[in-house]
Amino acid sequence: MQTDGESAPQFSDLNLFVDWPEKNEVKVPSEVSYSLTTTDTHDREYRKWGYSIDQFDPKSKVLRWTKLKLVKDPSPLGELEILRGLIDGLAEMNKLYSEVLETSDVPRHLSRTPKDIIEFYLSNVAREWVAHIENQASVVLDIVPVDIVVTHPAV
């Protein structure tokens, strides 16, 4: 936020970070994929997040709504959403089982907890933002307090 120091800050004084990998937008999708896609050539490319995920690749298994899984006591509607997700997941598990039989490669996302997934996502968000600030003015992080706002869907 930049102000003249004399008047109260206004919404128009905010500088929003928009320099995400693959796209310049105000928000970045809170989505993660650990799956091998048709364009991947080695291990590191399996770990994708935000706009770097190819939404149209049929091999891409995208993890969404992971933040909701951190809630300990979901409402009845939340329970139904979880049940629906499990039912959808059964069809996906049948496909994965067939792929594992063919390749002997267990999908990586099956071993990740919601905490692991969110930690991976937020680490990447923070890394992009810090790199941006360091490119703008490296001393800023040493002298200016930083507030990072993470939203969570209402449950």
GIRAVEN-V323502 format. One record per residue. N is the residue number from 1. RES is the residue in one letter. SS is DSSP state (a for helix, b for strand, c for the rest). Layout:
n res ss
N RES SS
N RES SS
This chain:
n res ss
1 M c
2 Q c
3 T c
4 D c
5 G c
6 E c
7 S c
8 A c
9 P c
10 Q c
11 F a
12 S a
13 D a
14 L c
15 N c
16 L c
17 F c
18 V c
19 D b
20 W b
21 P c
22 E c
23 K b
24 N b
25 E c
26 V c
27 K c
28 V c
29 P c
30 S c
31 E c
32 V b
33 S b
34 Y c
35 S c
36 L c
37 T c
38 T c
39 T c
40 D c
41 T c
42 H c
43 D a
44 R a
45 E a
46 Y a
47 R c
48 K b
49 W b
50 G a
51 Y a
52 S a
53 I c
54 D c
55 Q c
56 F c
57 D c
58 P c
59 K c
60 S c
61 K c
62 V b
63 L b
64 R c
65 W c
66 T a
67 K a
68 L a
69 K a
70 L a
71 V c
72 K c
73 D c
74 P c
75 S c
76 P a
77 L a
78 G a
79 E a
80 L a
81 E a
82 I a
83 L a
84 R a
85 G a
86 L a
87 I a
88 D a
89 G a
90 L a
91 A a
92 E a
93 M a
94 N a
95 K a
96 L a
97 Y a
98 S a
99 E a
100 V a
101 L a
102 E a
103 T a
104 S c
105 D c
106 V c
107 P c
108 R a
109 H a
110 L a
111 S a
112 R c
113 T c
114 P a
115 K a
116 D a
117 I a
118 I a
119 E a
120 F a
121 Y a
122 L a
123 S a
124 N a
125 V a
126 A a
127 R a
128 E a
129 W a
130 V a
131 A a
132 H a
133 I a
134 E a
135 N a
136 Q a
137 A c
138 S c
139 V c
140 V a
141 L a
142 D a
143 I a
144 V c
145 P c
146 V c
147 D c
148 I c
149 V c
150 V c
151 T c
152 H c
153 P c
154 A c
155 V c
